[in-house]
Amino acid sequence: MLLAPSRFFTPGSGTETLLMQTIGIRDVVLGSGGCAAWARGADGELRKWATAGLISDSADVCLGLRSKRLVGTKSAMIATLAPVPFIVAGLLGFARSTRTP
């Protein structure tokens, strides 16, 4: 989303492109922190990074739902739906990490 936002959607405005790029920046930061924690084997720290990502993505959905008047219907839908795959991945990761073998 940071380097090639048009691979995820057809931008209708610079605002939509900027929106995707800001999500991409945030995902790079949170993902890098999570990967670093995972590489160190710090499960507690990894869960903190994953929790931060999940909270951030959930807040993005809430904001997207409220943004129609500000950015229009199409941009609001993009803002609302773009973080959904990351939320699903985060929830699946949490569910998988709490399973007992």
Short mmCIF file of the C-alpha atoms (twelve columns), coordinates in Angstrom:
data_MODEL
# 
_entry.id   MODEL 
# 
loop_
_atom_site.group_PDB 
_atom_site.id 
_atom_site.type_symbol 
_atom_site.label_atom_id 
_atom_site.label_alt_id 
_atom_site.label_comp_id 
_atom_site.label_asym_id 
_atom_site.label_seq_id 
_atom_site.Cartn_x 
_atom_site.Cartn_y 
_atom_site.Cartn_z 
_atom_site.pdbx_PDB_model_num 
ATOM 1   C CA . MET A 1   0.000   0.000   0.000  1 
ATOM 2   C CA . LEU A 2   2.937   2.292   0.535  1 
ATOM 3   C CA . LEU A 3   4.821   1.874   -2.725 1 
ATOM 4   C CA . ALA A 4   2.062   0.908   -5.163 1 
ATOM 5   C CA . PRO A 5   -1.372  1.761   -3.754 1 
ATOM 6   C CA . SER A 6   -2.952  1.403   -7.186 1 
ATOM 7   C CA . ARG A 7   -2.427  -2.366  -6.939 1 
ATOM 8   C CA . PHE A 8   -5.107  -2.428  -4.250 1 
ATOM 9   C CA . PHE A 9   -7.619  -0.010  -5.792 1 
ATOM 10  C CA . THR A 10  -8.057  2.498   -8.589 1 
ATOM 11  C CA . PRO A 11  -7.380  5.866   -6.997 1 
ATOM 12  C CA . GLY A 12  -10.003 8.502   -7.714 1 
ATOM 13  C CA . SER A 13  -8.079  11.276  -6.019 1 
ATOM 14  C CA . GLY A 14  -4.823  12.154  -4.367 1 
ATOM 15  C CA . THR A 15  -6.608  11.855  -1.032 1 
ATOM 16  C CA . GLU A 16  -7.301  8.163   -1.645 1 
ATOM 17  C CA . THR A 17  -3.687  7.540   -2.648 1 
ATOM 18  C CA . LEU A 18  -2.444  9.360   0.450  1 
ATOM 19  C CA . LEU A 19  -4.817  7.337   2.609  1 
ATOM 20  C CA . MET A 20  -3.440  4.047   1.293  1 
ATOM 21  C CA . GLN A 21  0.140   5.233   1.708  1 
ATOM 22  C CA . THR A 22  -0.395  6.281   5.329  1 
ATOM 23  C CA . ILE A 23  -1.880  2.867   6.071  1 
ATOM 24  C CA . GLY A 24  1.158   1.341   4.369  1 
ATOM 25  C CA . ILE A 25  3.586   3.348   6.511  1 
ATOM 26  C CA . ARG A 26  1.828   2.312   9.692  1 
ATOM 27  C CA . ASP A 27  1.781   -1.329  8.599  1 
ATOM 28  C CA . VAL A 28  5.528   -1.257  7.837  1 
ATOM 29  C CA . VAL A 29  6.265   0.120   11.321 1 
ATOM 30  C CA . LEU A 30  3.968   -2.279  13.186 1 
ATOM 31  C CA . GLY A 31  4.993   -5.234  11.039 1 
ATOM 32  C CA . SER A 32  8.699   -4.510  11.519 1 
ATOM 33  C CA . GLY A 33  8.256   -4.317  15.277 1 
ATOM 34  C CA . GLY A 34  6.311   -7.574  15.297 1 
ATOM 35  C CA . CYS A 35  8.864   -9.336  13.096 1 
ATOM 36  C CA . ALA A 36  11.726  -8.133  15.287 1 
ATOM 37  C CA . ALA A 37  9.945   -9.418  18.402 1 
ATOM 38  C CA . TRP A 38  9.208   -12.735 16.697 1 
ATOM 39  C CA . ALA A 39  12.848  -13.095 15.567 1 
ATOM 40  C CA . ARG A 40  14.017  -12.530 19.154 1 
ATOM 41  C CA . GLY A 41  11.528  -15.126 20.399 1 
ATOM 42  C CA . ALA A 42  9.867   -12.577 22.676 1 
ATOM 43  C CA . ASP A 43  6.292   -13.915 22.720 1 
ATOM 44  C CA . GLY A 44  5.033   -11.278 25.148 1 
ATOM 45  C CA . GLU A 45  6.517   -8.482  23.063 1 
ATOM 46  C CA . LEU A 46  5.136   -10.013 19.862 1 
ATOM 47  C CA . ARG A 47  1.638   -10.071 21.368 1 
ATOM 48  C CA . LYS A 48  2.017   -6.382  22.294 1 
ATOM 49  C CA . TRP A 49  2.933   -5.466  18.697 1 
ATOM 50  C CA . ALA A 50  0.092   -7.616  17.356 1 
ATOM 51  C CA . THR A 51  -2.338  -6.015  19.800 1 
ATOM 52  C CA . ALA A 52  -1.203  -2.527  18.769 1 
ATOM 53  C CA . GLY A 53  -1.746  -3.438  15.105 1 
ATOM 54  C CA . LEU A 54  -5.187  -4.868  15.792 1 
ATOM 55  C CA . ILE A 55  -6.252  -1.805  17.785 1 
ATOM 56  C CA . SER A 56  -4.944  0.523   15.087 1 
ATOM 57  C CA . ASP A 57  -6.676  -1.361  12.270 1 
ATOM 58  C CA . SER A 58  -9.939  -1.510  14.238 1 
ATOM 59  C CA . ALA A 59  -9.760  2.237   14.840 1 
ATOM 60  C CA . ASP A 60  -9.240  2.714   11.091 1 
ATOM 61  C CA . VAL A 61  -12.483 0.843   10.394 1 
ATOM 62  C CA . CYS A 62  -14.371 2.996   12.903 1 
ATOM 63  C CA . LEU A 63  -12.970 6.176   11.414 1 
ATOM 64  C CA . GLY A 64  -13.760 4.982   7.898  1 
ATOM 65  C CA . LEU A 65  -17.366 4.406   8.907  1 
ATOM 66  C CA . ARG A 66  -17.598 8.034   10.057 1 
ATOM 67  C CA . SER A 67  -15.767 9.606   7.114  1 
ATOM 68  C CA . LYS A 68  -18.422 9.634   4.361  1 
ATOM 69  C CA . ARG A 69  -19.256 13.334  4.720  1 
ATOM 70  C CA . LEU A 70  -15.588 14.256  4.804  1 
ATOM 71  C CA . VAL A 71  -14.241 12.269  1.836  1 
ATOM 72  C CA . GLY A 72  -17.270 10.914  -0.045 1 
ATOM 73  C CA . THR A 73  -18.782 7.460   -0.283 1 
ATOM 74  C CA . LYS A 74  -16.085 5.764   -2.387 1 
ATOM 75  C CA . SER A 75  -13.184 6.987   -0.254 1 
ATOM 76  C CA . ALA A 76  -15.071 6.144   2.935  1 
ATOM 77  C CA . MET A 77  -15.620 2.591   1.694  1 
ATOM 78  C CA . ILE A 78  -11.923 2.264   0.876  1 
ATOM 79  C CA . ALA A 79  -10.991 3.600   4.318  1 
ATOM 80  C CA . THR A 80  -13.439 1.223   5.987  1 
ATOM 81  C CA . LEU A 81  -12.595 -1.938  4.061  1 
ATOM 82  C CA . ALA A 82  -8.819  -1.583  3.568  1 
ATOM 83  C CA . PRO A 83  -7.886  -2.648  7.117  1 
ATOM 84  C CA . VAL A 84  -10.335 -5.577  7.243  1 
ATOM 85  C CA . PRO A 85  -7.878  -8.218  5.912  1 
ATOM 86  C CA . PHE A 86  -5.342  -7.128  8.531  1 
ATOM 87  C CA . ILE A 87  -7.921  -7.388  11.297 1 
ATOM 88  C CA . VAL A 88  -8.899  -10.879 10.162 1 
ATOM 89  C CA . ALA A 89  -5.223  -11.917 10.006 1 
ATOM 90  C CA . GLY A 90  -4.628  -10.487 13.482 1 
ATOM 91  C CA . LEU A 91  -7.615  -12.275 14.969 1 
ATOM 92  C CA . LEU A 92  -6.602  -15.554 13.337 1 
ATOM 93  C CA . GLY A 93  -3.078  -15.095 14.690 1 
ATOM 94  C CA . PHE A 94  -4.388  -14.537 18.206 1 
ATOM 95  C CA . ALA A 95  -6.711  -17.545 17.948 1 
ATOM 96  C CA . ARG A 96  -3.873  -19.692 16.686 1 
ATOM 97  C CA . SER A 97  -1.507  -18.554 19.439 1 
ATOM 98  C CA . THR A 98  -3.968  -19.425 22.202 1 
ATOM 99  C CA . ARG A 99  -4.680  -22.974 21.002 1 
ATOM 100 C CA . THR A 100 -3.320  -25.689 23.230 1 
ATOM 101 C CA . PRO A 101 -1.446  -28.454 21.402 1 
# 
